[in-house]
Amino acid sequence: MIAFIFPGQGSQKVGMGKALADAFPICHETFDEADAALGECLSCLIFEGPEDRLTLTENTQPAILAVSTAACRLLTSRGFAPAYVAGHSLGEYSANVAAGTVGFADALRIVRRRGRYMQEAVPVGTGAMAAILGLDAERVAQACRDAAEGEVVSPANLNGTGQVVIAGARDAVARAGERAKALGAKRVVPLPVSAPFHCALMTPAEERLAPELRALETHPPRVPIVANVDAEPKRDAAAAIEALVRQVTSPVRWESVVTRLASEGVTTYVEVGPGAVLSGLVRKIHRGATVVNFGGPDDLAGVEAALARS
Protein backbone atom coordinates (compact mmCIF):
# COMPACT_ATOMS: atom_id res chain seq x y z
CA MET A 1 0.00 0.00 0.00
CA ILE A 2 1.29 3.42 -1.03
CA ALA A 3 1.22 6.78 0.75
CA PHE A 4 2.24 10.08 -0.80
CA ILE A 5 3.81 12.43 1.77
CA PHE A 6 4.46 16.10 1.18
CA PRO A 7 7.24 18.30 2.63
CA GLY A 8 6.84 21.54 4.53
CA GLN A 9 8.73 24.76 4.93
CA GLY A 10 12.50 24.34 5.03
CA SER A 11 12.72 22.10 1.97
CA GLN A 12 12.79 25.01 -0.48
CA LYS A 13 15.71 25.94 -2.68
CA VAL A 14 16.10 28.16 -5.72
CA GLY A 15 15.67 26.12 -8.91
CA MET A 16 13.43 23.44 -7.40
CA GLY A 17 10.94 22.05 -9.89
CA LYS A 18 12.56 23.68 -12.93
CA ALA A 19 13.80 20.39 -14.39
CA LEU A 20 10.28 18.98 -14.05
CA ALA A 21 8.79 22.00 -15.81
CA ASP A 22 11.36 21.78 -18.59
CA ALA A 23 10.85 18.04 -19.12
CA PHE A 24 7.11 17.51 -18.67
CA PRO A 25 4.24 19.65 -20.06
CA ILE A 26 1.91 18.73 -17.17
CA CYS A 27 4.43 20.21 -14.73
CA HIS A 28 4.99 23.32 -16.87
CA GLU A 29 1.23 23.84 -16.98
CA THR A 30 1.04 23.52 -13.19
CA PHE A 31 3.50 26.36 -12.70
CA ASP A 32 1.61 28.47 -15.27
CA GLU A 33 -1.55 27.80 -13.28
CA ALA A 34 0.20 28.92 -10.09
CA ASP A 35 1.34 32.17 -11.71
CA ALA A 36 -2.21 32.87 -12.90
CA ALA A 37 -3.75 32.08 -9.51
CA LEU A 38 -1.48 34.52 -7.68
CA GLY A 39 -1.33 37.15 -10.43
CA GLU A 40 2.46 37.16 -10.46
CA CYS A 41 5.36 35.07 -11.69
CA LEU A 42 5.78 32.73 -8.74
CA SER A 43 7.59 30.32 -11.06
CA CYS A 44 10.22 33.01 -11.80
CA LEU A 45 10.93 33.31 -8.09
CA ILE A 46 11.04 29.51 -7.66
CA PHE A 47 13.34 28.90 -10.62
CA GLU A 48 15.56 31.99 -10.47
CA GLY A 49 15.33 33.44 -6.93
CA PRO A 50 16.63 35.52 -5.31
CA GLU A 51 16.89 33.22 -2.33
CA ASP A 52 16.12 35.90 0.25
CA ARG A 53 12.72 36.49 -1.37
CA LEU A 54 11.99 32.79 -1.81
CA THR A 55 12.63 32.17 1.89
CA LEU A 56 10.05 34.75 2.99
CA THR A 57 7.28 32.66 4.56
CA GLU A 58 4.52 34.09 2.38
CA ASN A 59 6.52 33.09 -0.73
CA THR A 60 7.96 29.81 0.51
CA GLN A 61 4.58 28.28 1.28
CA PRO A 62 2.97 28.67 -2.18
CA ALA A 63 6.31 27.83 -3.82
CA ILE A 64 6.63 24.45 -2.11
CA LEU A 65 2.94 23.75 -2.72
CA ALA A 66 3.42 24.45 -6.44
CA VAL A 67 6.44 22.16 -6.78
CA SER A 68 4.78 19.37 -4.82
CA THR A 69 1.60 19.62 -6.90
CA ALA A 70 3.53 19.58 -10.17
CA ALA A 71 5.39 16.45 -9.09
CA CYS A 72 2.19 14.80 -7.83
CA ARG A 73 0.31 15.51 -11.06
CA LEU A 74 3.08 13.88 -13.06
CA LEU A 75 2.96 10.72 -10.93
CA THR A 76 -0.83 10.63 -11.16
CA SER A 77 -0.69 11.04 -14.95
CA ARG A 78 1.47 7.93 -15.06
CA GLY A 79 -1.11 5.89 -13.23
CA PHE A 80 0.34 5.99 -9.71
CA ALA A 81 -2.23 6.62 -7.01
CA PRO A 82 -1.77 6.61 -3.22
CA ALA A 83 -4.09 4.89 -0.75
CA TYR A 84 -3.32 7.63 1.81
CA VAL A 85 -1.76 11.09 1.80
CA ALA A 86 -0.16 13.18 4.53
CA GLY A 87 2.03 16.25 4.76
CA HIS A 88 4.28 17.96 7.28
CA SER A 89 2.76 21.32 8.32
CA LEU A 90 2.41 23.24 5.02
CA GLY A 91 2.65 19.87 3.28
CA GLU A 92 -0.81 18.98 4.59
CA TYR A 93 -2.18 21.55 2.13
CA SER A 94 -0.36 19.78 -0.71
CA ALA A 95 -1.89 16.53 0.57
CA ASN A 96 -5.37 18.04 0.46
CA VAL A 97 -4.82 19.25 -3.10
CA ALA A 98 -3.64 15.76 -4.06
CA ALA A 99 -6.75 14.27 -2.45
CA GLY A 100 -9.03 16.75 -4.20
CA THR A 101 -10.36 18.35 -1.02
CA VAL A 102 -9.47 21.85 -2.23
CA GLY A 103 -8.54 23.24 -5.61
CA PHE A 104 -4.94 24.08 -6.43
CA ALA A 105 -5.60 27.78 -7.07
CA ASP A 106 -7.54 28.19 -3.82
CA ALA A 107 -4.81 26.37 -1.91
CA LEU A 108 -2.11 28.63 -3.35
CA ARG A 109 -3.95 31.76 -2.31
CA ILE A 110 -4.78 30.47 1.17
CA VAL A 111 -1.22 29.33 1.95
CA ARG A 112 0.13 32.70 0.85
CA ARG A 113 -2.17 34.34 3.37
CA ARG A 114 -1.35 31.64 5.93
CA GLY A 115 2.33 32.55 5.60
CA ARG A 116 1.58 36.24 5.93
CA TYR A 117 -0.68 35.77 8.95
CA MET A 118 1.87 33.55 10.68
CA GLN A 119 4.62 36.10 10.08
CA GLU A 120 2.46 38.98 11.32
CA ALA A 121 1.31 37.13 14.47
CA VAL A 122 4.64 37.64 16.21
CA PRO A 123 7.05 40.58 15.71
CA VAL A 124 10.29 39.51 14.03
CA GLY A 125 12.95 38.66 16.59
CA THR A 126 10.60 38.03 19.51
CA GLY A 127 9.90 34.36 18.74
CA ALA A 128 12.18 31.41 18.08
CA MET A 129 12.32 27.70 17.31
CA ALA A 130 14.98 25.13 18.18
CA ALA A 131 15.49 21.44 17.48
CA ILE A 132 16.13 19.29 20.55
CA LEU A 133 18.10 16.18 19.57
CA GLY A 134 18.55 13.02 21.59
CA LEU A 135 15.76 13.56 24.11
CA ASP A 136 12.33 11.93 24.12
CA ALA A 137 9.18 13.99 23.65
CA GLU A 138 8.01 13.66 27.25
CA ARG A 139 11.22 15.11 28.66
CA VAL A 140 11.26 17.87 26.05
CA ALA A 141 7.75 18.82 27.17
CA GLN A 142 9.02 18.82 30.77
CA ALA A 143 11.91 21.10 29.78
CA CYS A 144 9.40 23.52 28.24
CA ARG A 145 7.22 23.52 31.35
CA ASP A 146 10.23 24.04 33.61
CA ALA A 147 11.55 26.92 31.51
CA ALA A 148 8.36 28.78 30.61
CA GLU A 149 8.34 31.30 33.49
CA GLY A 150 5.02 32.65 32.26
CA GLU A 151 6.06 32.79 28.62
CA VAL A 152 5.03 30.51 25.74
CA VAL A 153 7.31 27.60 24.86
CA SER A 154 6.12 24.15 23.78
CA PRO A 155 6.84 21.22 21.46
CA ALA A 156 6.01 22.22 17.88
CA ASN A 157 7.20 19.29 15.73
CA LEU A 158 7.24 15.77 17.16
CA ASN A 159 9.37 14.29 14.40
CA GLY A 160 10.34 11.04 16.11
CA THR A 161 13.65 9.29 16.73
CA GLY A 162 14.74 11.78 19.36
CA GLN A 163 14.04 14.90 17.31
CA VAL A 164 11.58 17.39 18.78
CA VAL A 165 11.33 21.01 17.65
CA ILE A 166 10.17 23.57 20.21
CA ALA A 167 8.69 27.01 19.58
CA GLY A 168 7.72 30.07 21.55
CA ALA A 169 9.05 33.33 22.94
CA ARG A 170 12.74 33.80 22.17
CA ASP A 171 14.05 33.83 25.73
CA ALA A 172 11.79 30.97 26.82
CA VAL A 173 13.03 28.82 23.92
CA ALA A 174 16.62 29.53 24.98
CA ARG A 175 15.85 28.58 28.58
CA ALA A 176 14.06 25.41 27.48
CA GLY A 177 17.06 24.45 25.36
CA GLU A 178 19.37 24.77 28.36
CA ARG A 179 16.94 22.78 30.49
CA ALA A 180 16.75 20.09 27.82
CA LYS A 181 20.54 19.78 27.87
CA ALA A 182 20.40 19.34 31.63
CA LEU A 183 17.86 16.56 31.13
CA GLY A 184 20.16 14.76 28.70
CA ALA A 185 19.65 16.26 25.23
CA LYS A 186 22.63 15.66 22.96
CA ARG A 187 22.27 18.89 21.01
CA VAL A 188 20.09 21.98 20.80
CA VAL A 189 20.03 23.58 17.36
CA PRO A 190 18.42 27.02 16.90
CA LEU A 191 16.45 27.10 13.65
CA PRO A 192 16.67 29.97 11.14
CA VAL A 193 12.95 30.70 10.98
CA SER A 194 11.07 33.97 10.79
CA ALA A 195 8.33 33.05 13.29
CA PRO A 196 7.60 30.49 16.05
CA PHE A 197 5.23 28.13 14.22
CA HIS A 198 2.81 25.61 15.79
CA CYS A 199 2.52 27.14 19.23
CA ALA A 200 0.08 29.34 21.13
CA LEU A 201 1.75 32.51 19.83
CA MET A 202 0.16 31.66 16.45
CA THR A 203 -3.37 32.14 17.83
CA PRO A 204 -3.86 35.47 15.98
CA ALA A 205 -2.94 33.71 12.72
CA GLU A 206 -5.37 30.86 13.42
CA GLU A 207 -8.16 33.34 14.16
CA ARG A 208 -7.57 35.14 10.84
CA LEU A 209 -7.16 31.99 8.79
CA ALA A 210 -10.04 29.92 10.20
CA PRO A 211 -12.96 31.74 8.52
CA GLU A 212 -11.13 31.81 5.20
CA LEU A 213 -10.42 28.07 5.33
CA ARG A 214 -14.03 27.32 6.25
CA ALA A 215 -15.25 29.46 3.33
CA LEU A 216 -13.30 27.49 0.71
CA GLU A 217 -15.13 25.40 -1.85
CA THR A 218 -14.36 21.80 -0.91
CA HIS A 219 -15.00 18.29 -2.19
CA PRO A 220 -14.90 14.89 -0.48
CA PRO A 221 -11.28 13.70 -0.49
CA ARG A 222 -10.58 10.85 -2.89
CA VAL A 223 -8.27 9.25 -0.33
CA PRO A 224 -7.92 9.82 3.44
CA ILE A 225 -5.58 12.55 4.67
CA VAL A 226 -3.80 11.61 7.91
CA ALA A 227 -3.73 14.90 9.78
CA ASN A 228 -0.89 16.49 11.75
CA VAL A 229 -3.03 17.44 14.74
CA ASP A 230 -4.19 13.95 15.78
CA ALA A 231 -2.77 11.44 13.26
CA GLU A 232 -6.35 10.48 12.34
CA PRO A 233 -7.42 9.83 8.73
CA LYS A 234 -9.77 12.58 7.55
CA ARG A 235 -12.31 11.07 5.16
CA ASP A 236 -14.61 14.08 4.66
CA ALA A 237 -13.88 17.65 3.66
CA ALA A 238 -15.15 19.32 6.83
CA ALA A 239 -12.87 17.21 9.03
CA ALA A 240 -9.91 17.86 6.73
CA ILE A 241 -10.48 21.63 6.87
CA GLU A 242 -10.86 21.68 10.66
CA ALA A 243 -7.56 19.81 10.93
CA LEU A 244 -5.92 22.59 8.90
CA VAL A 245 -7.45 25.22 11.20
CA ARG A 246 -6.22 23.52 14.37
CA GLN A 247 -2.80 22.85 12.83
CA VAL A 248 -1.73 26.51 13.07
CA THR A 249 -1.33 26.46 16.86
CA SER A 250 -0.95 22.69 17.41
CA PRO A 251 2.21 20.58 17.22
CA VAL A 252 2.93 18.55 14.09
CA ARG A 253 2.74 14.94 15.31
CA TRP A 254 4.79 13.49 12.47
CA GLU A 255 5.94 10.35 14.27
CA SER A 256 2.30 9.56 15.07
CA VAL A 257 1.27 10.25 11.46
CA VAL A 258 3.79 7.75 10.12
CA THR A 259 2.90 5.21 12.80
CA ARG A 260 -0.77 5.55 11.83
CA LEU A 261 0.01 5.12 8.13
CA ALA A 262 1.99 1.98 8.97
CA SER A 263 -0.90 0.62 11.06
CA GLU A 264 -3.25 1.19 8.10
CA GLY A 265 -1.04 -1.06 5.98
CA VAL A 266 1.20 1.42 4.18
CA THR A 267 4.49 -0.17 3.16
CA THR A 268 5.72 2.32 0.53
CA TYR A 269 6.14 6.06 1.01
CA VAL A 270 6.81 8.57 -1.75
CA GLU A 271 7.95 12.02 -0.63
CA VAL A 272 6.47 14.23 -3.35
CA GLY A 273 8.13 17.62 -3.73
CA PRO A 274 11.47 19.26 -2.98
CA GLY A 275 14.06 17.66 -0.73
CA ALA A 276 14.16 14.42 1.22
CA VAL A 277 13.67 15.53 4.83
CA LEU A 278 10.57 13.42 5.39
CA SER A 279 12.14 10.40 3.72
CA GLY A 280 14.87 10.41 6.34
CA LEU A 281 12.37 10.67 9.18
CA VAL A 282 10.14 7.90 7.81
CA ARG A 283 13.07 5.49 7.46
CA LYS A 284 13.77 5.88 11.17
CA ILE A 285 10.14 5.62 12.27
CA HIS A 286 8.90 2.82 9.97
CA ARG A 287 11.92 0.60 9.61
CA GLY A 288 11.72 -1.81 6.72
CA ALA A 289 9.36 0.35 4.67
CA THR A 290 10.20 1.31 1.11
CA VAL A 291 10.86 5.07 0.99
CA VAL A 292 11.61 7.12 -2.12
CA ASN A 293 11.47 10.82 -2.92
CA PHE A 294 10.35 12.50 -6.11
CA GLY A 295 11.40 16.05 -6.82
CA GLY A 296 12.94 15.87 -10.29
CA PRO A 297 13.25 13.83 -13.48
CA ASP A 298 16.31 11.97 -12.18
CA ASP A 299 14.14 10.49 -9.40
CA LEU A 300 11.49 9.11 -11.72
CA ALA A 301 13.01 5.73 -12.57
CA GLY A 302 13.59 4.86 -8.91
CA VAL A 303 10.06 5.93 -7.95
CA GLU A 304 8.49 3.96 -10.78
CA ALA A 305 10.48 0.87 -9.83
CA ALA A 306 9.49 1.16 -6.17
CA LEU A 307 5.81 1.69 -6.97
CA ALA A 308 5.76 -1.16 -9.45
CA ARG A 309 6.84 -3.50 -6.64
CA SER A 310 4.14 -2.22 -4.25
N, C-alpha and C positions, 0 to 999 in steps of 0.2 A: 504494500500500500504506500502511496506517494503523498507527501506533503510539500507544498511550495511555501517557503519562508522568506520574508522580505526584510531587508536591513533598514536601520534607522539612521538618525543623524550621527555623523562621525565617519561614515563610509564614503563620503563625497571626495572627489578629486577632479581637477580640471581635465577635460578630455574624456571623462567617463561617457560611455554610450556612443561615442562618435563612430567607432569601428562598426557597431551594429547599424547605425543610420546609413553609413556608407555602403554596407554590404547587403542590406535587406530593405526593400521598399516598405514593408509593414512597420518597421522601426522608424524609418524616415518620416512616414506619415504620422506616426505617434508624436514625434517631436514637433511637426508642423501643427498638429492639433493642440499641443500644449502652448505653443506660441500664440495661436488664435484665441485660446481660452483666456489667457492672461493679458492679451493685447500688447505683448512685447516679445522680443526675441530671447526667450528663456534658453533656447537651444544654443544661441551665440554665447551666452554666459557659461553654460555647461561645457561646451566644446572648447572655448577659447579663454575663459576667465574674464577678468583677473580673479585670482584666488581669494583675495580679501573680500570681494563682493559675493563670490559663490558661498563663502563660509558664513555670511550673514544669515541668521536663522530663517528669516522670511524668504530668502532665496534658496537656501539649502533644502528646505522641506519639499517645495514643489520640484526641485531639480532631481532629488533622489526618487521621488514618486514617478517622475517622467521616465527616468532610466529603467526603473523596475518594471513599469507598465510596458515599455517597449520590449524589454526582454521577455516578459510574460506572454505578450501577444505573439511573439515569434514562436515560443514553445507551443502555445495553444494551436497556432496555425499548422504545426507539424504533428498534431494529433495527441500531444501529451496533456493530460488533464490530472490535476491533483484530487485526492479524496478529501483532503483538509488543507486549509491555509492558515497562516499565522504571520505576524510581523512584530518586530521589536519597536515599540513606541510609534514613531512616525510610520514604520513599516506596516502597522495594522491598517492604515489607510490604503496602502498598496494592496494589502490582502483583501480588503473590502471591494476595491475596484476589480481585482481578479475574480472575486466571487459574484460580482454583478450587483452588490448591494447599493452602490452609488456609482454614478457616471464619472468618467475620467475627468471631464472638464469641471464638474462640480467639486470633485475631490481636490483638484489643483487649486481652485480658488479658496476652498476652505482651509487647506493646509498653509497657504500663504498667510491667511489671516491668523491661523493658529500660531504660526511662527511669530507674527507681529505681536499678538496678544501676550504670548509667553515672554517675549523680550520686554514688553512694556509693563509687565506685572511687577517687576523688581528692578530698581535702578541699577545700571551697570556698575559693577564693582562691589555691590553690597551682598550678593549671593555667591555661592560657590558649590562645586561638586568635587568629590574625590573618590578614587577607587581604593577599597580596602582589600588587600590580597592576603590570603592565607588565614582567614578567620571566618568561622561559620556565621550564618545569618543571625542566629540568636544572640551571639556575643557582639556582633556589630550593632544590633538594635540596642543592646545594653549600653554599649559605648555612647550611642546617641543620647539615650536617656540620661546617663551620668553627666554628659557634657552640655546638655541643653541650656541650663541656667536661665530658663525663661525664653530662650530663643528657639527658632525652628531648626531642627536638624533630624533627619530620618533616613532610613534606607530608601533608595530611589530605584535602583535596578538590582534585582536578585538574580544574578546571571549564572549562579551555580559554580561548583568546583572551587569554592573558596574565593569567589570574586563578587563582592557586593559594592555597589556605588552608593554613596550617601550624598544628600543635597540639603541645602538650607542656607541660613545666614552665614556670611563668610567666617566670622570669628568662631561661631558654634561648630562649623565644619572642621576648622583647624583644631579646636579642642577635642572633638570627637575622634579625629585622626590620632592625636596623641594618646587618648584613652584606649583606642583600639590597639595601638602598639603595646601599651601596658598590659593589655589582655592577651597578647600573643600574636598580633598581626605581623606578617613578614614585611610588608611594605605598605605605604600609604602614598598614592600617586595623585596629586592635584590634577584635575582635568581642565583643558583649555576651552571652557564653554562660556557662553555669553549670559547664561541665566541658570538658576537652580531648578532644573526640571523635575517633575514628578514628586513634588512635596507640597505642603500646605501653603507655601508662599505663592503658588500658582493659582490660588483660589480666584483672584480677579480675572485671570485668563479663562478659567473654567466657566465663570459666570457670564463672560462675554460670548464664549464659543457655544455654550449649550443651546441657546435658542436658535442659533444659525444651523447647528447640526440637526436639531429636531425639525427644522423647516425644509431640509433637503428632500428632494424627490428620491424615494428609495424603492427597491425591489427585493423580493425574497432571495437570499443568497443561494447560489447554485450548489455550493458546498459549505459545510460549517466553517466558521472562523473561530479559532480558539483564542480567546481574548486575554490580553495582558493582565487585566484587573483581578481575574479569578480563575484563569486557566480552564474556563468552561466553554464548550462549543456553542456558539451562537448560531441558531438555525432559522431565526426570523430577523427581519430588518430592524424592528424596534429594539430588540435586545442587542443587536450589533451596534446600533447608534448609541444606546445608553452606555455601552462599554467604552465607546470612544469619548463620551462626556466624562465619565468617571476617571478615565485614564490620565487626564491632565494633572490631577493632584495625587494620584495613587501610584504606588511602586509598580514597575514592570516586573512581573513574576515569571521571568523567562525560563528558569529551571523547571518551574511547575508546568509551564506551557509545553515544553518538550516532553516532560514526563507524562503529561496527559495525551499528547500525540502518540507516544509509544504505547500507552495503555489502550488506545483505540486501534492499534494494529499497524501504525505507520512503521515502515522499515527503511524507507528511502526518503531523504530530505534533499530538496534542491533550493539553495539560496539564490533567489532571483533578484538581480540588481548588482550594484557596485560593491566590490570588496568581498571578503570572506570571513568577516568577524563572527557571524552567526555559525558558520560551518565549524569553526574552531570550538565554539561553545557546545554545539550539539555533539560533536565527537566525544567530548568529555562527559556529557550528561547521559547520552544514549550510546553506550559503548557497543560496538558490533553493528551499528546501523551503517547503511550506505549514505554518504554525504558528499554532495558535489555542489559547486557554485557556478552560476551562469551570468556573466556580465559582459561577455564579448564573443566574437566569432571563434576565437581559439578554444573556447570552453565547450563548443557545441558538440564535438565528437564524443567527448567524455560524458557529457550529460545524456546524450542519446544512447550511448552504450549502457549507462547505469539504469536508465529508465526502461530500456528494452529488457533488462534482466528482472525488473520488478514485477 
